[in-house]
Amino acid sequence: MRMGGQMGGASVTTQNLNVLKVIPEHNLGDVITVELFNDTEFVDVVGTSKGKGFQGVVKRHGFGGVGQSTHGQDDRLRKPGSIGACSYPAKVFKGMRMGGQMGGDRVTTQNLRVLKVIPEHNLILVKGSCAGCNGSTVLIEK
């Protein structure tokens, strides 16, 4: 598959295609392997966190709800409560914690220790957690 634009001069046939910063010892279209990390002790791993869909305030922000199930509180156990004043300021301030889309964000985990680099299988073993589901693509930075 030939591409124009930034990848115009490289003949690349892969699904995981990223435009990276310029590495002086590499040319356009070169395959970058894990041998780049042989002398590296710590790396940063960038991934996309698991998407959890539309979530309420209890799961998304850790609200406690109304706090009681009696004294007239029949259907408000997981509700956010009041979100602002009445006639003044007559608006909801930006950044008010409410229910909404949770997950699916770009997350960087910094300073993960490199345990082992296996060049024959193109594997790098790091100690710690990386964002994303099993089989997802991550970006490893020095």
N, C-alpha and C positions, 0 to 999 in steps of 0.2 A: 504494500500500500504506500503510495507516494503522497506526501503532504506538501503543501505550500507554506508560505509564511515563515515562522521561526524554524520549522523543521524542513525547509525546502531542500537543503543540500544533503540530508541524511536519508538513507533508505532504511526505514524502521518498520518492523512487523511485530508489534506487540500491543496488548491491550492496556498495560500499565505504562503510560507515557507521560513523563513529567518534564517540564522545562526547569533546569537547575541553574544555580549560579555557575559562572565560568570557573572551571578548574584548569589552571595553566598547563598541566602536563597532558590534558586530554583534548581531543579534537571533536568536531561535530559528528555525531553518529557513533562514537565509541561506546562500548558496553562498559558500564561502571559496576564492578563487583565489590564484594566485602573486603577484598585485600586492601582497600583504602583505609580500613579501620584496624589494621594490624597493630599499630603503635598507639592506639587510642585507649584511654582508660575510662572516660565518661562520655556519654552521648545524650542528646535530647531526642525524644521520639514524639512525632506529631501524628495524630490520628483523629478520626471522627468518632465521637462518642455514640453509644447506642441510642437510637431514637425511642422515646417512650410515649409519644403522642401527646394529646391534650390532657394535662393533669391539673388537679385542683390545688388549693393552697396548702393543704395538709401534707401532701406528698412533695409538692414543688418547693415550698418554703419552710416546711416544718411547723406550721401553725398548730395550735392545740384545739381549735374549734371553740365552741361556746363553753365547753368544760363541764357541763352537767346535762343529764338527760331528763331531769324533772323540773318542776316549777314552770311549766308552760313551754319548755324547750322540746318540742316533739319532733321537729324536722330540721334542726339547725346544728347538728352535732359536728359536721365537717364544713361549715360555712365560714367565710372570712370575717364576718362582722361588719362594722362600719368602715367605710372607705374615705370619709371626709366629713367636713362640717356642712352646715346648712346654707344659709343665704350668703354668708361670707366665708370663704372666698368664692363660693358658688362654682367650684370646679374640683376635679380630682388632679392632684399634683402628679407630675411625671415621675416615673420610677415606683409608683405604688405597687406593692407586691400583690399580684392577683393570679388567678389560674391562667394557664396558657400552655404553649408548646414547650415540651421539656426534652432535652437531649438533642442529638444530631448536630452538635457543635464541634468546631475545631479545637482540640485540646492538646497542649504541649506538656509532656512530662519531662522535667529537666533532671540532669545529672544522674542518669541510670548507669550503673557500673557494667562494663563489658566483661563478661566472664570468659568467653571463648569465641574465636573466629575460626570457622571451618571453611576454608576456601574451596575445597573439592566439591562441597555441596552448596556453596554460596549461602552459608548460614552465619548468622551472628546471634550469640546468646547474650541477653542482657538480664540483669537482676532487677525486678520491679514490674509494675503493672503498666500496660499500654492501653490507651483508649481504643474502643472499637470492638466489634464482634469477631468471632473466629473467622479467619480467612480474609479479613479486610486488609486493605493496603495502608501501610504506614510509611512515613518519611523519617529517615534517621539522619540527624545532623551532628557534626562534630562539635 
